[in-house]
Amino acid sequence: MTSTDRTTTFKSTLPLYVNKPYKLAYSLVLPTSTSESPLPLLIFSHPFNNTRKYWTPQLNDPRLAPYPKVVLDALGFGLSATQDRPWDFDLAAEAILVVLDELVTEGLVKRDAVVVGDSMGGGPTGLRVALRDHERESEKSVEGKKRGKVVGVVACGTCAEEESADFVKEYIEAAHAFATSCLSPSGGPTPSISTLAHSMADSGYTPSPSFTSAREFGYGVINDGLNVTLADEDGSLDPTRTGQRMVRNYESLCLREGLLGKLASRPSWIGERKVLVVHGTEDEAYPFEREYHSRTVSAIGTKNAELLVVEGGPHFVTATHWELVDKAIDAWVRKHFVAA
């Protein structure tokens, strides 16, 4: 495979951000040989406080090697950080479609794409990409530009509805505590980031000996990513701005609009797009017993949505159970989007 790092700068068409410049950094990974039946582009959208490096297991998995891939730093994170400019998940979804259209126009990929998202990359981002892609089918395309089409979404360890009150309270308090710790004379941004990264890795991967290496890798991805996400343009971590940026990102995560009402409407707001919902039984962020996964599948309808339950799977199930999940994704994609 060949991998190329790219950055797309675009001006949003959304009312809140109209004509404001944003950028999305990503890696385009193309197979060295093409399959007999064209495979859709896989667009990987990572969890909160991570970067594209989260998807290293998928990039190294021979099962997914035949697929063209986009592995992105989600808007607001890594090299796609917005510094002190606001963002939300509608803007993040718009950015992904801009990149898809650009690649299709350049002839680097075929039209069809599947968004594979974990946590915030699944419900909040991936399903919004599907909604926006369906909306724009009735809009006239810009002359000289081609459009891609998102034919499916894989939503892993995620929530398609507004966040619960206890979740919002816990996370906003954690963000403000982080900001306070950044100002501490005995602490500062660097140790505060390390402490947060350890906490996220411990809860996201679960304290099981079998996931030790995944958890250690996950800590590194989060720690390294936040040192980029929260930094000034010169790479320095100003104590005040580091905390403020973390609070803003948590607010964007927590205070978003839910999608269940739109997903449950008929005709569907995502058209005939297919959705694979993946959820681990040991997910601590979106506990399995709260049945976020069941409500998402029910809203979309079993005609277009399927559910994969991963026994023992934690929140970052695509990192710990990547072999099982990759196999399921490959089979699901080939069933729905590859000619027999």
C-alpha positions, -999 to +999 in steps of 0.1 A: +000+000+000+010+036-005+003+063+021+002+101+015-004+127+041-027+155+029-044+186+043-076+201+028-085+237+036-121+246+031-146+273+038-178+261+055-213+267+040-230+262+074-246+293+088-226+293+120-193+291+102-200+304+067-169+314+048-147+307+078-116+287+068-110+253+084-086+224+076-088+187+078-055+167+079-056+130+068-037+101+053-048+086+020-039+050+019-042+032-015-037-005-021-009-015-044-032-038-063-069-034-071-095-061-065-116-075-093-147-060-078-142-023-068-142-018-031-156+013-015-133+038+002-132+033+040-131+066+059-119+061+095-131+086+121-115+083+155-128+086+191-127+118+212-092+131+222-075+107+198-059+111+163-057+091+132-030+069+148-058+052+167-065+032+135-030+016+133-044-019+138-068-014+108-040-001+086-019-031+095-046-057+091-042-078+058-079-083+057-085-046+050-054-042+028-074-043-005-095-013+005-086+023-003-087+043+030-088+077+044-076+080+080-082+114+094-075+137+123-111+147+131-119+183+130-108+198+164-081+172+170-044+165+161-033+184+129-070+194+123-071+213+156-090+246+154-071+263+182-095+289+195-121+287+167-154+269+175-165+237+159-193+212+161-202+178+146-221+193+117-189+210+107-169+179+112-193+160+089-191+187+063-153+184+064-154+147+056-176+152+026-153+180+013-124+155+015-144+127-002-155+150-030-120+163-035-106+128-038-133+117-062-129+149-084-091+142-086-098+106-097-079+091-067-109+071-054-142+058-068-174+074-058-187+051-030-175+054+006-182+039+040-175+059+072-161+037+100-163+056+133-156+048+169-173+067+198-176+103+186-165+092+152-195+069+149-229+083+160-220+120+163-199+122+132-205+092+109-243+093+110-242+131+105-221+125+074-249+101+061-276+127+069-258+155+052-249+134+022-286+124+018-297+161+021-273+173-006-286+148-032-313+173-041-287+202-043-270+212-075-233+203-075-206+229-081-195+230-118-163+210-124-165+191-092-177+155-087-194+142-056-187+111-037-215+091-020-215+077+015-233+044+011-228+031+046-217+039+082-201+016+108-209+031+142-189+015+170-192+021+208-213+052+202-245+071+210-268+086+183-288+106+208-282+136+230-259+129+259-275+119+293-274+145+321-251+125+342-227+121+313-227+158+306-222+167+342-193+143+347-174+153+315-179+191+318-166+189+354-137+168+343-128+194+316-129+223+341-108+202+365-083+197+338-082+234+330-076+242+367-048+216+369-031+232+339-028+264+359-013+247+390+023+258+398+030+222+408+014+207+377+009+224+343-003+213+309+021+184+302+015+163+334-022+172+332-024+158+297-006+126+308-030+121+337-060+125+315-046+102+288-040+075+314-075+078+327-091+076+293-069+046+283-078+028+316-115+032+311-116+029+273-096-004+271-107-019+305-081-032+330-078-067+315-044-083+311-052-094+276-055-057+265-024-044+282-005-037+250-036-021+234-041+001+265-005+012+265-006+020+228-039+038+234-024+059+261+004+070+238-020+079+210-042+101+234-012+117+251+007+125+219-025+137+202-035+160+230-001+176+230-008+186+194-045+193+197-042+217+226-010+235+215-004+269+200+007+270+164+044+270+175+038+238+195+039+253+229+013+246+256+001+278+272-015+269+306-046+290+301-053+283+264-046+246+269-074+244+295-098+266+275-094+244+244-101+213+263-132+228+278-144+238+244-138+204+229-157+187+258-186+212+253-187+203+216-189+166+225-215+169+253-238+196+241-247+183+207-281+176+192-294+140+192-301+123+159-327+096+169-357+117+159-343+122+124-332+086+121-366+074+130-385+097+106-400+082+074-390+086+047-356+082+062-332+112+066-304+089+055-322+074+025-312+037+019-278+040+034-268+009+054-256+011+090-237-015+111-239-007+148-211-023+169-212-023+207-191-040+234-208-055+265-181-039+288-184-004+274-179+020+303-186+052+284-219+040+269-229+011+291-244-018+273-273-020+297-285+015+287-291+001+252-279+030+231-271+004+204-307-010+204-323+025+201-301+034+171-309+002+152-346+006+160-347+042+149-330+034+115-350+002+111-338-034+107-341-031+069-311-008+068-294-014+102-276-044+117-262-049+152-229-066+162-225-073+199-189-079+210-188-099+242-163-084+266-157-055+243-148-022+260-155+013+247-125+013+223-137-020+208-121-013+174-087-012+191-090-042+215-111-065+193-099-053+160-096-087+144-132-096+151-145-062+142-125-059+110-137-093+099-173-082+105-168-049+086-152-067+056-181-092+054-207-065+059-192-042+032-189-071+007-225-082+013-240-048+007-216-029-016-196-053-037-210-069-068-211-107-066 
